[in-house]
């Protein structure tokens, strides 16, 4: 199993079966994972305990999906579990990602293999990728609620607002901005369907608002 996929298969298992034996085993692997130096501190492999062909590459976005899955798992499927079991892996990911926040609080130039989805949108992940930052804000909100970290809620709101404000071009949300140096960021013209979904799902964007009328074509 792969991170991100597991977010959705975990939901499906519980919906169809009412219990979570497969998801429990899957998440236990990551709780037991010990980094032998193959990855930066706090990073989880994209697939474990199997070994991906890419060697030491990892997907930062997939680690965010892991956190989202853990938070949903603990609050909706297994609220009886001790949440502290997952705190080290969750907080390790947050600490790692925080190293790549720019002066605006947005993630910039995440290392290794960045992945948004199987489309051309994945060609526009360089510098500041807005779908990734929408996902980041949602992850911060989830950790804030699940582990009672109020400061993370404030941080999540800032990231969400900044990503919405910076990426909206008057009609749609553009996928990325290029760092031109000295703190100047230039939005590119690339607009993917995926970015619109991320803005709606995790940017708290309301398609019923007049300024977002164009998004109805994507909904």
C-alpha positions, 0 to 999 in steps of 0.5 A, a space after each residue: 500500500 501507498 500513502 495517499 491511496 491509504 487515506 481513501 482505502 481506509 475510508 472504504 474499508 470502514 464503510 464496507 466492513 465497519 472495522 479497520 483491521 487492514 488500516 490498523 496494520 498499515 498504520 502500525 507499520 509507519 508507527 514502528 518505522 525507524 529511519 536509518 538515515 535513508 531519509 531526512 529527519 521526520 520523513 516517512 517513506 512513500 511506501 513501507 515496509 516494501 521498498 519503492 524502486 526510486 530508492 531514497 526518494 520520498 513524496 512530501 505530499 504523501 506524508 501530509 496525506 498520512 497525517 490527514 489519514 491518522 487524524 481521521 482514523 483517530 477521530 472517526 474510526 478508532 477514537 478509543 486509541 491512545 493518540 500519543 502513539 501517533 504523535 511522534 510520526 505526525 510531529 516529525 512530519 510537521 517539523 520537517 515541512 516547517 523547514 521549507 516555509 518561506 517568509 509568507 509561511 507557504 511551503 516552497 521548493 519541497 525536496 525529493 519527488 513532489 506529487 500532486 496528481 497524475 496529470 500535467 499539474 504535476 509539471 508545475 510543482 516547482 517553487 511555490 505550489 498552491 495545491 500543496 499549500 492548500 493541502 498543507 493548511 488542511 493538514 495543520 487544521 487536522 493536527 490542531 483538532 486531533 492533538 489540541 494544538 491551538 497555535 497550529 490552527 492559527 498557522 493553518 488559517 494564515 497558510 490557507 488565506 495566503 494561498 487563496 489570496 496569492 493564487 487567485 487570478 480573478 477567475 481561477 486559481 493558478 498552480 504555482 509561483 516562481 521565486 524571482 529573488 529578493 522575496 518577489 514571487 511571480 504567478 505563472 499562467 498554468 491553471 489545472 483542474 486539480 488546483 481548483 479542486 484543492 482550493 474548493 476542498 481545502 481553501 474554503 473557497 465557495 463556488 456560490 460566491 460571485 467572484 468564483 462563478 467560473 469554478 462551477 465548470 470544475 465542480 
